[in-house]
């Protein structure tokens, strides 16, 4: 579909080429009106209108017949019949209105789509286009499509990050709001991931490309948006199903009107007021408006089907790790051992861990954030393959790591660790230990914390009509029950393999028909695909889960699930309002027209007003 954002509305030649039939109909209507009412030459006006209805109506009639040969019994049939009857009865003026209505409806639809998709169009407009590659110390500007994994790139202040990669510098400040919806900029350390489409708001930094432009995060988001725009909404297809019984009914009523009035013009009047343009053109506007509103909330809805089905769901299933919880170790608390103060220990640990890319290190830095003006710089830093780090801070040798790197050092240290562990409830926790100059000086307690707002989200979902919420996890039942209790989730399925998750999704669908699954990992992909609607945690999740799902959350916020359901229900409500209003108004007009009280001309004008009203109503879904 051509986008009106690409159209220069002041270029009349381009408009005529793009929409020849409505422009032709408007011109003919205008010229004929001058002959009819200003120069008082009704025969010439009649001829102009007849030419317009024949020349403009033939393409519409032909397209409708082609659709019928492909077993598409669409609502357009009534409009086709109205045009044919206007020609046969030599009453071209209402036929011109129908031609304008039918062809102009497409232009109105494009206009509505443009306004419904304006924020999504901005996403396409700001796609990264160039990159600065550094090779042997020489910088050169290249097309972003030419970037290869492993290239060293330079990103200057205010520039878009061209592809996904890793930072080669510390303290890089990135604005991720366009991609994630988060309003605050993020500080990236060396080896941290930086995403395409985000903006460098700090100093110039270097990065190593990890993906090509087409494989990067922003390109995937753009592709999802394009797919969402091209999807035909399921509620739109209801209009065609409606035509299966509505069209024969209208034909019967038009014949009945002719019997009552003994006037063939009555047939035309009934067909004109029955033309269901509001159903044909307005419902997609509501669906795309809902998709647009979701996108502004950091929720990418891939299809019109998804936004309709989401609001109908009666059961929702959540993965635990990475979905209900953060999925990465969070420092719950720090316990000093000996004479060292807690803040002093935290400062030294943060100083050492600022050199590490391990998720636990990031959690320590988060706890230290804002507490200290400056962190000490470590010397002789060394990372021990995922099990710990060591280095010198202000003359003290500090080691941070898991129990296994200490137990063989000496028996006293091993005994001290065992005694310290006995004082802590470590069920479902991850422990790390700190030694300073060989002496046990602290214990770090990590846990996979529940995301904020989960409990209130579950309550909101219940308010939206969700009858069952459940949590699926491969974790043990004790840990799962602990998390579920905090979240307010009553049903828990633990110790599950991916295929077992799928079986639970299938059984839930048998009970509730329409089921939502929310997950983030590779092991969730089969369940996301099996559910009626799959929602992926796209910000922190895997690419495969995002690809197999129907909806992707770009913001690292699980509560957006409830927001998505709310948007879906609001959108569906507005679309149904348009359907019922259009049907109701058409039936009222048909009932009046069959007794000869509505001339074809006025009937066409009433229908055009109805079209515009329903389209404007559908835009409220934004």
N, C-alpha and C positions, 0 to 999 in steps of 0.2 A: 504494500500500500504506500502511495506517495505521501510524504509528510508535509503538512502545510508549513512547518518551520523552514522548509526549503523553498517556499514559494514567495515570490515577490508579488504582492497583491496589487501593486501599481502597474504591473506589466499586463495590460489587458490582452495582448496577443497570447501570452503564455496561459492565461486563464481560459481563453477560448479553446486552446488546444487541449488543455487538461480536462475541462468540463464543457464540451461542445453542446451537448443536448440541453442542459439547464440554461446556458447562455442563449442558445437558439430559441428556447421556449420563452424566456424573459423578453428577448428582443421582439419576437413575434407577438407576444401578448401586448407589449407596449405599442408597437406600430398599429396592430389591429384596433386597440382601444382609441388611438388618435382618429383612425378612420371612422370608428363607430360613433364616438361621442363629441369629437371636436369638429372634424370636417364634414360629418354627417353623410358618410358614404358607406352604409352598412353592407352592401354587396362586396365591396373591396375588403372590408374588415373580415367578413365571413370567409373570403378566399384566403386571406393571410392566415387565419386561424386553422383553416382546413389543411393548408400546406404544412403548418407547424405540427399539427396532431398526427398527420400521416408520416412526415419525415422524422419527427422526433419519436413517434410511437412505434415505428417498425423495429428499431433496435431493442426496445423494451419488450415488445411482443416476441421477437426472435429469441432473446435470452431466456424468457420464461418458458417458451416451448422446448428449448434445448434442455432446460432443467427438468421439465416433465418427462422427456425421453430418457433421462437418467434417473427416473423414479423419484424425483424431487418434487413432491406435491407441496409447493411453497405458497405462502400467503400472497406472493406477487401475482397469482392467477387472477384474483379479483381486479387488480389494477389493469391487467391485460384485457380482461373482459370489458371493463369500463371504457378503455380506449377504443376497442373494437366497436362497441355499441354507439359511442359518440360519432364514429365515422359512418356507421350504417344508418343511423337516424339523422345524419346530416346536421348534427348539433355539436360543432367542433369546439366551441368556447370551453365547456367543462372538460372536454378531452385535453385541451391545452393545459388546463389547471392540473389534471392528473399526470400528464407528462412532466410538467414542472415539479409536481409533488414527488413523483417517483424518482426522477433523475436528480432533483435538488436535494432529496433526502440523503443521497450519497455524499453530496458536498457538505451538507449539515453534519453528517456522521464524521467526515474527515475533520471538520472544524472542531467537533466535540472531542474527537480522539486527540487532536493537537493540544487542546486545553487540558484534557485529562492526563496527558503524558508529558507535560512541560518539564517536570523535574526529572523524568527519565531521559528526556532528550538532552538535558544538561549533562547527564552521566555520559552520554555518547560524545558530546561536544568536547569534554575535557579529558578524553582519553590521551595518555602520553603519546607524543608523536616523534620526539627526537631524544637522543641520549648523547652524553659526552664520554667517549671512550679514551682511556689513558693507556698508551702503549710506549714503553721505553721512555717514559717521562714526557711524552708529547701528547697533548690533548687534541682530539678532533671530534667534531659534531657529526653524528651518523643518524640515519633513520632508525627508529626504535625497532623496526622489523629485522634489522641487521644485527641486533645484539645477540650474542651467543653465551651459553652458560660458561662461566669462568672468566668472562671479560671483566676488567677492572674499569669501573665507571666513576665519574665525578658528578656529584649532585650539588649544585650551587644553591645559595639561599633563595627561597621563594620558588624553586623549581619542583616540578612533579618528579617523583621517583618513577623511572621508566619501566622497570621490570622487577619481579620479586628477586630478592637477594639477601645478602648478609652485610651488615655494617663492618667496615674495617677500622672504625674509630670509636672512641668512647664519647659519651655525653652528646649524642646526636638527638636533636629535638624535632619530632615529627608530628604534623597535624594529620590525624587519621580520620577526621570527622566525615569526609566525603565518602569513605568506604565503610567505616564502622558506626558512624553516628555519635561517637564519643566527642563531647565538646572540648575536652582538655587535651592539650598536646602530650605526647608520650616521650620519655627520655629513653633512648636506645643506647646500649653499651656495645662494645666490640663483640662481634659474632651474633648479635641479635638480628632477627629477621626484620626486614623492611619490605613493605608491600607496594606494588605498583599502584599509581593513582593517588597515593598520599603525598603530602607536601613537606619539603624541608623548610622549617621555619627557624632553624638555628644556623650555625656556621656551615660553610662548605665542608662536605665529607666525602670519603671514598667508600665504595661498596663493590662487592663481588656479585656479579649476576649469577643467579641459580637456575633461572628459567628463561625461556624465550618470551617474547611479547605475547604470542598466542597462548602460551601456557600459564601466564601470570594471573594473579588474583583479579586484577581489574578487567582483563580480557574475558575471563570467565563470567564475571558479573555482567558485563555488557552483553555477552552471548545469551545469558539467562533472560535479560531484559528484552532482547529481540524476540526470543521464543515466546515470551509472555505477550508481547504485542501482536504477534501473528496468530495466536491461538483463538479459535472460534469458541465463544462462550457457550456452555451447555444450555443456559436459559434462553439464548437466542434460538436454539433448535426447538425449544418448546413452541415458538411461534409457528414453525413449520408443521409441528404435530397438531397444533390448534387449527391450522388451515385445513386439515383432513376432514373435519366435520363442519368448520365454520364456512368454508367455501360453498359446499352443497346447500347449506342452510340459506346463505345469502342468495344463491341462484333461485331457490324455491320461493323465498320471500319476494324477490324482484318480480317473478312471474305472478305471484299472488297479488302484488301491487298493481300489475298491469290488468289483471282480472277485475280488481276493485275499481280502478280509475278509468279503465279502457283507454289508457294513454301510454304509448311506448316510451315516452320520456321518463315515466316513473321507473322503468327498469334501469335507466341510466342513473337516476337520482339515488336509487338504492345501492347500486354498485359503487357510485362515487363516495357516499358516506361510509360504506363498508370497507373501503380500501384500508388495510391494517398497517399503514406505514409506521405508526408508533411502535408496534411490536418488532418490525423488521429492523428499524434503525436505532431505536432508543436503548434497547437492552444491552447491546455491546458497549454502549457508552457508560452505562452503570458499572459493568464488570471491569472495564479498563480503568474507570475512575477509582474503583476499590483497589485495584492493583497499584495504582499510583499512590494512593493514601498509604498503603502498606509499605511501599518503597521509601516514602518519607519517614517512616518509623524504623527503618533499617531492616525491613522484611521484604525479601524478594519472592514474589509469588510467580511460579513459572507458567502456570496455565489458568485459564478461566475456570476449568473444571475444579482446580484446587480451591479457588476462593469460594466457590459455591459449596463444595462438599465439606469444607472446614467448619462452616457454621452449622451444619446438620449433625455433626458428630455427637455421639452420646457416651463415648468412652475414649480415654486418652491414656497411653502407656508411655512411661518415661524410662530411658536408660538412667543408670545411677552415675557412674564415674564419667566426669566431663560434661554431664548434662544437669542433673540435680546438684552434683558437687562440682568443684572446679576441675577435678581430674589431675591436678598437680599438687605436690606437697606444699602446704601452707604452714608457716611457723606459728604454732599455737601458743607456745610460751618458751622462755629461756630460763633455765635454772642454774645460777652460779654455784660453784662448789669451792669452798675455801674462803679466803679473805677478799677476793675480787668483787667489786660492785657490779650490779647488773648492767648499768649503762656503759661502764668501762669495757665490760666483756662484749657487749653488743657493738660498740664502736670498733673494737679491734677485729671482730668477726666480719663486720661489714667492710672494713678496709681491705681485708684479705679476699673476701668473696666477690668484690667488685671486679676481680680479674677472671671470675669463672662464669661459664654460660649454663651451668647446671640449674634446673628449675628450683632446687632447694636454695641455691645461692641467691636467686632473685627474691625468694620469699624473705630471706634475711635482710636484704636491702630494702624491701618494702617496710619491714618493721623499723628499720633505722631511719627511714625517710623523714626528713623534717626535724629530727632530734639533734643533729650535729651540724655545725657550720661547715665543717670540712672533714672528710675521711682521710685517715693516714694512708700513705702509699706503701704497699708491701715491697720487700726485696726478696730475691731468690724464690719467687713464686713457682710452685710446681703443682700441676693437677694430676691426680692419680686415677686415671681411667674410670671416672664415674663413681669411685668409692670415697674420694675425699680430696682435700687440698692442703698444702702447707706453704709456709713462708715466714719471713721475719717482719715483725711490726715493732718499730721503735726499740730494737735490740732484743726482742723476745721472739723465740721460735714457737710458732703456733701451728697446730695440726687440727683440722676439722674433718671428721669422717665417720663412717659406719663402724660398728663394733669390731668387724673382722680385721681391720688394719691395725688394731691396738692389741688384740689378745695375745699375740706372740711376742710382744716387745719385752714384757717382764711380768712376773706373777703378781707383783703388788698392784700394778696398773689394772691387770685383769680382775683382781679382787675388788679394787675400788669401783670399777665399772659395774660389777655384779651387785655390789651394795647399793650403788646409786640407782640402778634399775629397779631394785626391790622397793624403792620409795615412790615409784611412779606407776600409775595405772597405764600400761602400755598397750592394752588391747585395741587393735585397730589403728595403732599409731606407728609412726616411723621415728626412730631415735637416731640422733647423731651425737657424737661426743667431742669435747674440746680438751686438748692438752696444751699447756703453756710450759715450755722448757721441760717437758717430760712428765708433768704432774697433771692429773685430771682436774680441770677447772670449770667444767660446765657441761650441761646436757641440753640439747635442743630437741623439743618435742614437735614433730610435724604430724599433720593429719590432713585428710582430704575433706576440707570444710564444705558445708552446704552453702550454696549460693544465696546471697541476700534476696529477700522478697519471695522465696519459694512458697512459704506457707500462705501468704496473702494471695499469691497467684492461684493456688489450688482452690481457695475460697471463691475467687472470681470465676474460675471455671465452673464450679458448682452452681454459681448464680446464673451462668450462661446456659445451664441445662445439661451439663456433663453429669452423667449418672455414676460413672465409675472412673476412678483414677488408680493406676497401679504402677509399680516400679519393677523393672526387669534388670537383673544384674548377674554377672558372673562371679561377683564377690560372695563371701560366705554369709549365711543367714543372719548371724549376730550383728555384723557390721551393717548389713542392709536394713535390718529392723531399726537400728539406732538412727540411721539417716532418715528412714521413712517416717519415724515418729516425729522427728523435728520438722519434717516437711508437711506433716498432716496427711500423709498418704496411708491408707488403711490396708491395701493389698500389696503384698510383696512376693516376688518370685526370684529366688536366689540360686546360686551355683549353676547358672545356665550357660550352655554352649550356644553359639549363634543360631544353629538349627532349632534349638529348643525355644529360643525367643520367637522364631517364626511360627512355631506351632501354637504358642500362646496368643500371638497376634491373630492367627486364623480362628482359634476357638472364640476369642473375643468378638471377632467379626460375625461369627454365627449367632452370638447373643445380641449384639447391638447393631449389626449391619455396617454402620459407619464408624470407623475407628481411626484415631490419630496416633502416630508413633513419633516420639521425639528422641533423637540420638545424635551422636557425634563421631563415632569411630568406625573403622572398617568393619568390625564385627556387628555393627548396627545396620549396615547397608541392606542386608537381606530383609530385615524387619521393616525398614523404611519403605522398601519397594513393595512389600506385602500389604502394608496398611492401606486403608482408603486414602489417607493423606499422610505423607511422611514429612516431618520437619527436621532439618539438620541444623546443628550449631555450627554455622559456616565460619564464624570468626576463629574459633579454636579447634574446630573439627577437621576431619580429613576430607580430601577432595572427592573420594569415592562416595562418602556419605552425602555430600552436597549434590553430587551428580545424580544419585539414585532417588533423592527426595523430591517432593513437589514444592516445598517451601524452604528457603534458606534464611536463617537469622544472621545478618551481617554484624549485628551488635552482640557483644559478649554479655547478653542479658536474657536469662531464661524466662523472665516475666513477659517478654515479648510474645510468648506463645498465647497468653491470654489476650494480649492486644490484637493478635492476628485473628483469633476467634471472634472477638468483638467487631473488628472491621468486616469480617466475612458476614456476620449476621446483619450488620447495618447495611452492607451493600445489597445482600439478598432481599432485605425488606424493601429497599428503595426500588430495586428492579421489579419486584412483584407489584409494588404500588403502580408502576408504569404499565405493567401488563393488565392488571385489573381495571385501572382507570381507562386504558385504551379500549379494552373489550366492552366495559360498561357504557362508555360514551358512544361507541359505535352502535351498540344495540339500541340505545335511546334514539339516535339519529335515524337508524334503519326503520324503527317503529313509526317514526313521524313521516319519513320519506315514502313509505309504502302506501300511504293514504294521499299522496300527492301534495303534501304541505311544504316540501322543501324542493325548490327548483334545483336542477343539477349544478348550476353556477354557485349558489349559496352552499350547497352540500360540499362542494370541493373546497370552498373557503373555510368552512367549519373544520374540515378534516386537516387542512394545512395548519390552522391554529392549534389543533389537537397535537399534531406532530411536534411543533416547536415546544409546546407545554411539557410533553412527556420527555423530550430530550433535555430540556433545562432541569427537569426534576431528577433525571438520571445523573446529571453532573453533581448533584448534592452528595453523591457517594464519596466525592473527593474529601 
